[in-house]
Amino acid sequence: MDNILPEHLDQENFIGFWKRVLASILDFLVIGIPGVIVYWILNSLAVSLHSEIPIILEYILFIAFDIFMIVRFSGTPGKLILKLKIVNEQGNYPTVKEALIRNVFRMISMILSMVIAVSSYDFTVISAKLSLWSDLAFDLTQILGPIMLVDYLLVGFHPRKRAIHDLLAGTYVVDKSAI
């Protein structure tokens, strides 16, 4: 795959660490309130149905929303507010595959968090089986946290301001006006 995009953009068109942090804060603010409401509804539903399926659905919805936003709008709400875009090496919106790869660390983290959350309930055989894995899941989150930190910090040192997840997916975060 030719690296078409980097050749046509100036260094200032690639978005650095602090602007990405601001986009993440905006994501939290925009998605946080609806997220808490969805959390309350699905957790209440889980308790009333005595089933962990609504809790699992909560995690699936979160990842699906993020993938949808990246593929359909080329960015998360925070990035869109700041007029930033996530693009692939051709300057196009990322594909589903690229968006999935871009979110691999987050998806692993979400799966581990889901195992821990679901295992804390005593509903069905699913929560009983997942409780066997909760200690390992917790330990793995302790390892994944520093990996994700290095992933994000790389943005400050990479010449094209790319994180590990950008390198894996072949994506860039750029100023919308540059495309």
Buried (B, 14 or more C-beta within 10 A) or exposed (E): EEEEBBEEBEEEBBBBBEBBEBBBEBBEEBBEEEBEEBEEEBBEBBEEEEBBBBBBBBBEEBBEBBBEBBBEBBBBBBBBBBEBBBBBBEBEBBBEEBBBBBBBBBBBBBBBBBBBBBBEBEBEEBBEEBBEBBEEBBEBBEEBEEEBEEBBEBBEEBEBBBBBBBBBBBBBBBBBEBB
